[in-house]
Amino acid sequence: MTETAVSTSRPQPAVAASVRERNAPAAPPRAAKRPGGRLRALDGLRLVAALMVAAYHYGGRGGEVTDAWGTSPARQFPTLHEFFAYGCLGVQVFFVISGFVICMSGWGRPLASFFASRASRLLPAYWVAVVLVTAVFALPTVAYEAVSPSDALVNLTMLQQPLGADRVLGVCWTLWAEIRFYALFALCVVLPGANRHRVVLFCAGWTLAAAIAQAANEPLLDLVLMPEYAPFFVGGIGLYLVHRDRRDACAWGIVGVSWLIGQHHAVRELWHAPSVDAFSYRSSFGIVLVVTLGFAAVAAIALGWLQWANWRWLTVAGALTYPFYLVHEHLGWVVIHALHRGLHLASAPSFALTVASMLLLAWLLNRFVEEPLTPRLRSALSRAR
């Protein structure tokens, strides 16, 4: 929103001008400007969050990746594994970014267009990733077990979790959370028409309802309202309101309450007492710090403080994030096994080359799947009646 100067061809008396200035409505606050029409720093932050999750999956947890390394990642990375363990909080950072982006993309957009945008953004790379991981895991040389053909087909719907099917992609549980967020936002904000008043009510209503769901301990309410993730989505929405008007006290209140509740849920879900039987130990301070840094990074972007980060390669980084996120975990196990146990490379180069190979695969998916199919699918869904 910008101010426009009004000029006249005839000079006016100073007194009359003074009266008009006193009686004129206050000028609307300036929104933070987006360089080049795109928040490229947000693209970069997306990739940082994805790399955090990858570090967690490769070196910050036990489970199947232990088979890839041959020993526990705690032995492969004696010091770094303690830091990699915090990488799982990249998911919470993703949710804050998602709240920001979905509010921005849904503002002033009809429901059909919003649906077409979201579906065309998520589905092409997801479908190919499901087929690719299923095919690779079916190879006799791969030690990991593929899901059944029936469950693999169900995975194409993105509804495998509520339907009880095995997951082809371990990370797809976050997509299930995203879908529920999209549905809530579409029904409560996009369908009636997005405006500040409606968005604020949505944030307040969801925050209160999620707290009630937490207290009620009712599975259906938990499923719909996602109390453990709601504050991150809501916080991102609040930060988009800040992006539109940095002096919006209500928006800052939404962000503050969301941060307070979000760090509580993160600590409750991810903290445990020190134990020799646990793979790694995250301190409550460390968890709160990472959550705080995630909120602060998105806030800095919302306020325009990172406008200087306007490099074109950040747009490329943002484009690689989603396909990288989809394929990095399961296919990463295969690459780590081949490099570390097959070629006997050391842990550090195996880790680096695995990340690089997954980024290359993400580029291929973006170049040859998303770029040609996303606009076609969006156009087809927009025309549908």
C-alpha positions as CSV (number, residue, x, y, z in Angstrom):
1,M,0.0,0.0,0.0
2,T,1.5,3.3,-1.1
3,E,0.6,6.9,-0.5
4,T,-0.2,9.1,-3.5
5,A,0.5,12.8,-3.6
6,V,-2.4,15.0,-4.7
7,S,-1.5,18.2,-6.6
8,T,-3.6,21.0,-8.0
9,S,-2.9,23.6,-10.7
10,R,-4.1,26.5,-8.5
11,P,-2.2,27.5,-5.3
12,Q,-4.4,27.3,-2.1
13,P,-4.2,29.6,0.9
14,A,-1.9,28.3,3.7
15,V,-4.8,28.5,6.2
16,A,-7.1,26.4,4.1
17,A,-4.3,23.9,3.5
18,S,-3.7,23.6,7.2
19,V,-7.4,22.9,7.8
20,R,-7.4,20.2,5.2
21,E,-4.4,18.6,6.7
22,R,-6.0,18.5,10.2
23,N,-9.3,17.1,8.8
24,A,-7.7,14.6,6.4
25,P,-7.7,10.9,7.5
26,A,-4.3,9.6,8.6
27,A,-2.2,8.2,5.8
28,P,-2.2,4.5,5.7
29,P,1.0,2.8,7.0
30,R,3.5,1.7,4.5
31,A,3.9,-2.0,4.0
32,A,7.3,-3.5,3.7
33,K,8.3,-3.6,0.1
34,R,9.3,-6.7,-1.7
35,P,12.4,-6.4,-3.9
36,G,11.6,-7.3,-7.4
37,G,8.1,-8.5,-6.3
38,R,9.6,-11.5,-4.5
39,L,11.0,-12.1,-1.1
40,R,14.1,-13.9,-2.1
41,A,15.4,-14.0,1.5
42,L,12.4,-16.2,2.2
43,D,13.5,-18.6,-0.5
44,G,16.9,-18.8,1.1
45,L,15.4,-19.5,4.5
46,R,13.3,-22.3,3.0
47,L,16.5,-24.0,1.9
48,V,18.2,-23.5,5.2
49,A,15.2,-25.2,6.9
50,A,15.4,-28.1,4.5
51,L,19.1,-28.5,5.1
52,M,18.5,-28.5,8.8
53,V,16.1,-31.4,8.4
54,A,18.5,-33.2,6.2
55,A,21.3,-32.8,8.8
56,Y,18.9,-34.3,11.3
57,H,18.0,-37.3,9.1
58,Y,21.6,-38.0,8.1
59,G,23.4,-37.4,11.4
60,G,21.1,-36.3,14.2
61,R,19.0,-39.4,14.8
62,G,19.2,-43.2,14.9
63,G,16.9,-45.6,13.0
64,E,17.3,-46.7,9.4
65,V,20.2,-44.2,8.7
66,T,22.3,-46.3,11.1
67,D,22.1,-49.2,8.6
68,A,23.3,-46.8,5.9
69,W,26.3,-45.7,7.9
70,G,27.0,-49.1,9.4
71,T,27.2,-47.6,12.9
72,S,25.3,-45.0,14.8
73,P,25.6,-41.4,13.4
74,A,26.7,-40.6,17.0
75,R,29.9,-42.5,16.2
76,Q,30.2,-41.0,12.7
77,F,29.9,-37.5,14.0
78,P,30.9,-37.5,17.7
79,T,30.5,-33.8,18.1
80,L,28.3,-32.6,15.3
81,H,25.5,-35.1,16.0
82,E,24.5,-33.1,19.0
83,F,23.9,-30.1,16.8
84,F,22.4,-32.1,14.0
85,A,19.8,-33.3,16.5
86,Y,18.3,-29.8,16.5
87,G,17.7,-30.0,12.8
88,C,14.3,-31.5,13.3
89,L,13.2,-28.0,14.3
90,G,13.5,-27.1,10.7
91,V,10.0,-28.4,10.3
92,Q,8.7,-25.8,12.8
93,V,10.5,-23.1,10.8
94,F,8.9,-24.5,7.6
95,F,5.4,-24.1,9.3
96,V,6.1,-20.5,10.2
97,I,7.2,-19.8,6.6
98,S,4.1,-21.6,5.3
99,G,1.8,-19.5,7.4
100,F,3.4,-16.4,6.0
101,V,3.3,-17.6,2.4
102,I,-0.2,-19.1,2.4
103,C,-1.7,-15.9,3.9
104,M,0.1,-13.9,1.2
105,S,-1.0,-16.2,-1.7
106,G,-4.5,-16.5,-0.4
107,W,-5.1,-12.7,0.0
108,G,-7.5,-11.5,-2.6
109,R,-7.7,-14.8,-4.4
110,P,-10.9,-16.8,-5.0
111,L,-11.1,-20.3,-3.6
112,A,-10.8,-22.1,-6.9
113,S,-7.6,-20.2,-7.7
114,F,-6.2,-20.9,-4.3
115,F,-6.9,-24.6,-4.6
116,A,-5.4,-24.7,-8.1
117,S,-2.3,-22.9,-6.9
118,R,-1.7,-25.2,-3.9
119,A,-2.5,-28.4,-5.8
120,S,-0.3,-27.6,-8.7
121,R,2.5,-26.6,-6.4
122,L,2.5,-29.8,-4.3
123,L,1.4,-32.6,-6.6
124,P,3.8,-33.0,-9.6
125,A,7.0,-33.3,-7.7
126,Y,5.3,-35.3,-5.0
127,W,3.9,-37.9,-7.4
128,V,7.3,-38.4,-9.1
129,A,9.1,-38.6,-5.7
130,V,6.7,-41.4,-4.6
131,V,7.2,-43.3,-7.8
132,L,11.0,-42.8,-7.7
133,V,11.5,-43.9,-4.1
134,T,9.2,-46.9,-4.5
135,A,11.1,-48.0,-7.6
136,V,14.5,-47.5,-6.0
137,F,13.5,-49.4,-2.8
138,A,12.2,-52.2,-5.0
139,L,15.6,-52.8,-6.4
140,P,17.2,-56.1,-5.1
141,T,20.5,-54.3,-4.4
142,V,18.8,-51.9,-2.0
143,A,18.5,-53.1,1.6
144,Y,15.5,-51.1,2.5
145,E,12.0,-52.6,2.2
146,A,9.5,-51.0,-0.2
147,V,5.9,-50.5,0.8
148,S,3.3,-52.7,-0.8
149,P,2.0,-51.7,-4.2
150,S,-1.4,-51.0,-2.7
151,D,0.0,-48.6,-0.1
152,A,2.2,-47.0,-2.7
153,L,-0.9,-46.2,-4.8
154,V,-2.6,-44.7,-1.8
155,N,0.4,-42.5,-1.2
156,L,-0.3,-40.7,-4.4
157,T,-3.4,-39.2,-2.8
158,M,-1.4,-37.6,0.1
159,L,-4.0,-39.2,2.4
160,Q,-2.0,-42.2,3.5
161,Q,-1.7,-41.2,7.1
162,P,-5.4,-40.9,7.9
163,L,-6.1,-44.0,5.8
164,G,-3.5,-46.0,7.8
165,A,-1.2,-46.9,4.8
166,D,2.5,-47.2,5.1
167,R,4.3,-44.0,4.0
168,V,6.6,-44.1,1.0
169,L,8.2,-40.8,2.0
170,G,9.0,-40.4,5.7
171,V,8.7,-36.6,5.5
172,C,5.1,-36.7,4.1
173,W,3.6,-36.4,7.6
174,T,4.4,-32.7,7.4
175,L,2.5,-32.5,4.2
176,W,-0.5,-33.9,6.0
177,A,-0.2,-31.1,8.5
178,E,0.1,-28.6,5.6
179,I,-3.0,-29.9,3.9
180,R,-5.1,-29.6,7.1
181,F,-3.8,-26.0,7.5
182,Y,-4.7,-25.2,3.9
183,A,-8.2,-26.6,4.4
184,L,-8.8,-24.5,7.6
185,F,-7.4,-21.3,6.0
186,A,-9.4,-21.9,2.8
187,L,-12.7,-22.4,4.6
188,C,-12.3,-19.7,7.2
189,V,-10.5,-17.0,5.2
190,V,-10.2,-17.6,1.5
191,L,-13.8,-18.7,0.9
192,P,-15.5,-15.7,2.5
193,G,-12.7,-13.4,1.3
194,A,-9.5,-12.5,3.0
195,N,-9.2,-9.2,4.8
196,R,-7.3,-8.1,7.9
197,H,-10.3,-8.5,10.3
198,R,-11.1,-12.0,9.1
199,V,-7.5,-13.1,9.3
200,V,-7.1,-11.8,12.8
201,L,-10.3,-13.6,13.9
202,F,-9.0,-16.8,12.3
203,C,-5.7,-16.5,14.2
204,A,-7.4,-15.8,17.5
205,G,-10.1,-18.5,17.0
206,W,-7.6,-21.2,15.9
207,T,-5.2,-20.4,18.8
208,L,-8.0,-20.6,21.4
209,A,-9.6,-23.7,19.8
210,A,-6.2,-25.5,19.7
211,A,-5.7,-24.8,23.4
212,I,-9.1,-26.2,24.1
213,A,-8.3,-29.3,22.0
214,Q,-5.1,-29.7,24.0
215,A,-7.0,-29.6,27.3
216,A,-9.8,-31.9,26.0
217,N,-7.5,-34.6,24.9
218,E,-10.0,-35.5,22.1
219,P,-8.4,-37.3,19.1
220,L,-10.7,-35.7,16.6
221,L,-10.1,-32.2,17.8
222,D,-6.3,-32.9,17.8
223,L,-6.6,-34.2,14.2
224,V,-8.4,-31.1,13.0
225,L,-6.9,-28.3,15.1
226,M,-3.3,-29.6,15.4
227,P,-2.5,-27.9,18.7
228,E,1.2,-28.8,18.5
229,Y,1.7,-27.1,15.1
230,A,-1.0,-24.5,15.1
231,P,1.1,-21.8,16.8
232,F,3.7,-22.0,14.0
233,F,1.2,-21.6,11.2
234,V,-0.6,-18.8,13.1
235,G,2.7,-17.1,13.9
236,G,3.6,-17.0,10.2
237,I,0.2,-15.5,9.4
238,G,0.8,-12.9,12.0
239,L,4.1,-12.1,10.5
240,Y,2.5,-11.6,7.1
241,L,0.2,-9.0,8.7
242,V,3.3,-7.4,10.1
243,H,4.7,-7.4,6.6
244,R,1.6,-5.5,5.4
245,D,1.8,-3.1,8.3
246,R,4.7,-3.1,10.7
247,R,2.8,-0.9,13.2
248,D,-0.1,-3.4,13.6
249,A,-0.1,-4.0,17.3
250,C,-2.6,-6.8,17.0
251,A,-0.4,-8.6,14.4
252,W,2.6,-8.4,16.8
253,G,0.4,-9.8,19.5
254,I,-0.5,-12.8,17.4
255,V,3.2,-13.3,16.7
256,G,4.1,-13.0,20.4
257,V,1.4,-15.4,21.6
258,S,2.3,-17.9,18.9
259,W,6.0,-17.9,19.8
260,L,5.2,-18.4,23.5
261,I,2.9,-21.3,22.7
262,G,5.1,-22.7,20.0
263,Q,8.2,-22.9,22.1
264,H,6.2,-24.7,24.8
265,H,5.0,-27.4,22.3
266,A,8.5,-27.8,20.8
267,V,10.1,-28.3,24.2
268,R,7.3,-30.7,25.3
269,E,7.6,-32.8,22.1
270,L,11.4,-32.8,21.7
271,W,13.0,-32.5,25.1
272,H,13.8,-35.5,27.3
273,A,15.9,-36.0,30.4
274,P,19.5,-36.9,29.7
275,S,19.8,-40.6,29.2
276,V,22.6,-43.0,28.1
277,D,20.0,-44.9,26.1
278,A,18.9,-41.9,24.0
279,F,20.6,-41.1,20.7
280,S,21.1,-37.5,21.5
281,Y,20.1,-34.9,24.0
282,R,18.5,-31.6,23.2
283,S,18.4,-29.0,26.0
284,S,15.3,-27.0,26.5
285,F,17.3,-23.8,26.0
286,G,18.6,-25.0,22.7
287,I,15.1,-25.9,21.5
288,V,13.7,-22.5,22.5
289,L,16.7,-20.8,20.9
290,V,16.1,-22.5,17.5
291,V,12.4,-21.7,17.6
292,T,13.1,-18.1,18.5
293,L,15.7,-17.8,15.6
294,G,13.1,-19.2,13.2
295,F,10.5,-16.6,14.2
296,A,13.1,-13.9,14.2
297,A,14.3,-14.8,10.7
298,V,10.8,-14.6,9.2
299,A,10.2,-11.4,11.2
300,A,13.4,-9.8,9.7
301,I,12.1,-10.7,6.2
302,A,8.6,-9.4,7.0
303,L,10.1,-6.1,8.2
304,G,12.2,-5.7,5.1
305,W,15.5,-5.9,6.9
306,L,16.8,-8.5,4.5
307,Q,15.9,-6.7,1.3
308,W,19.6,-6.6,0.5
309,A,19.5,-10.4,0.1
310,N,18.2,-10.0,-3.4
311,W,20.4,-12.5,-5.3
312,R,18.8,-14.5,-8.1
313,W,20.3,-17.7,-6.9
314,L,18.1,-17.5,-3.8
315,T,15.1,-17.9,-6.1
316,V,16.7,-21.1,-7.4
317,A,17.4,-22.2,-3.8
318,G,13.7,-21.7,-3.0
319,A,12.7,-23.7,-6.1
320,L,14.9,-26.7,-5.1
321,T,13.6,-26.8,-1.5
322,Y,10.4,-28.7,-2.0
323,P,11.7,-31.5,-4.2
324,F,14.9,-31.8,-2.1
325,Y,12.7,-32.1,1.0
326,L,10.7,-34.9,-0.6
327,V,13.6,-37.1,-1.8
328,H,16.4,-36.4,0.6
329,E,15.7,-38.8,3.4
330,H,15.0,-42.2,1.9
331,L,17.2,-41.8,-1.2
332,G,19.8,-40.2,1.0
333,W,20.1,-43.5,2.9
334,V,20.9,-45.3,-0.4
335,V,23.5,-42.8,-1.4
336,I,25.2,-42.8,2.1
337,H,25.3,-46.6,2.0
338,A,26.9,-46.5,-1.5
339,L,29.5,-43.9,-0.7
340,H,30.4,-44.8,2.9
341,R,30.1,-48.6,2.9
342,G,30.5,-49.2,-0.8
343,L,33.2,-46.8,-1.7
344,H,34.6,-46.5,1.8
345,L,34.6,-42.7,1.8
346,A,34.9,-40.9,5.2
347,S,31.8,-39.7,7.0
348,A,32.3,-36.0,6.2
349,P,32.7,-36.3,2.4
350,S,29.9,-38.9,2.3
351,F,27.6,-36.5,4.1
352,A,28.5,-33.6,1.8
353,L,28.2,-35.6,-1.4
354,T,24.9,-37.0,-0.3
355,V,23.5,-33.5,0.2
356,A,25.0,-32.4,-3.1
357,S,23.5,-35.4,-5.0
358,M,20.0,-34.8,-3.4
359,L,20.3,-31.1,-4.5
360,L,21.1,-32.2,-8.0
361,L,18.2,-34.6,-8.0
362,A,16.0,-31.7,-6.7
363,W,17.2,-29.5,-9.6
364,L,16.3,-32.2,-12.1
365,L,12.8,-32.6,-10.6
366,N,12.3,-28.9,-10.6
367,R,13.6,-28.5,-14.2
368,F,11.9,-31.5,-15.8
369,V,8.8,-32.1,-13.6
370,E,7.7,-28.9,-11.8
371,E,8.5,-26.3,-14.5
372,P,6.5,-28.0,-17.3
373,L,3.8,-29.6,-15.2
374,T,2.9,-27.1,-12.5
375,P,1.6,-24.4,-14.9
376,R,-0.3,-26.9,-16.9
377,L,-2.0,-28.5,-13.8
378,R,-2.8,-25.0,-12.5
379,S,-4.3,-24.0,-15.7
380,A,-6.4,-27.2,-16.0
381,L,-7.6,-26.9,-12.4
382,S,-8.5,-23.2,-12.9
383,R,-10.6,-24.1,-15.9
384,A,-12.4,-26.9,-14.2
385,R,-16.0,-26.2,-13.2
